[in-house]
């Protein structure tokens, strides 16, 4: 459709790993699928900074705590 952005569904993030326990960047494979498409999924290699993973973790934790009765896992 003209003027509409493509919409993608995130299926998983595979193999996210750093070079060591102090790594500032992690590399993995983002598996996505275009919503409404019969095409197969896309696999994209991504590099993610530790700060973004921390922010994403906080955001997802808050979202899940508000939307469903999810218990936090002990750390």
C-alpha positions in Angstrom: 0.0 0.0 0.0 1.3 3.4 -0.8 2.5 5.4 2.1 2.4 2.5 4.6 5.5 1.2 6.2 6.3 -2.4 6.0 5.5 -4.3 9.2 7.8 -7.1 10.4 7.3 -9.7 13.1 10.3 -10.6 15.2 10.4 -14.4 15.6 13.5 -14.9 17.6 17.1 -13.7 18.3 19.4 -16.7 18.0 22.9 -17.2 19.2 23.5 -13.8 20.8 27.0 -14.0 22.2 30.0 -11.9 23.1 33.6 -12.6 23.0 33.8 -12.7 26.8 31.8 -11.9 29.9 32.9 -8.2 29.7 32.0 -7.7 26.0 30.4 -4.4 25.1 28.9 -5.8 21.8 27.1 -9.1 21.1 26.5 -10.7 17.7 23.5 -12.9 16.9 20.9 -13.6 14.2 17.6 -11.8 14.2 14.9 -13.9 12.6 12.0 -11.9 11.2 9.0 -12.3 8.9 7.1 -9.7 6.9 3.5 -9.6 8.3 1.0 -10.9 5.7 3.7 -12.3 3.4 3.9 -15.9 2.2 7.6 -15.5 1.8 9.9 -17.3 4.1 11.5 -15.7 7.1 14.6 -13.5 6.9 17.7 -14.1 8.9 19.8 -11.0 9.6 23.1 -10.9 11.4 22.9 -8.2 14.0 25.5 -6.5 16.3 24.0 -5.1 19.6 25.6 -3.0 22.2 25.4 -4.0 25.9 23.6 -0.6 26.7 20.8 -1.4 24.2 20.3 -4.9 25.6 20.1 -3.4 29.1 17.5 -0.8 28.0 15.6 -3.5 26.1 15.6 -5.8 29.1 14.2 -3.1 31.4 11.5 -2.1 28.9 10.4 -5.7 28.3 10.4 -6.5 32.0 8.1 -3.4 32.7 5.8 -4.4 29.8 5.4 -8.0 30.9 4.9 -6.9 34.5 2.0 -4.7 33.5 0.4 -7.0 31.0 0.5 -10.4 32.5 1.1 -12.1 35.8 4.8 -12.8 35.1 7.1 -13.5 38.0 10.7 -12.2 37.8 13.3 -14.9 37.6 15.8 -14.8 40.5 19.2 -13.5 39.4 
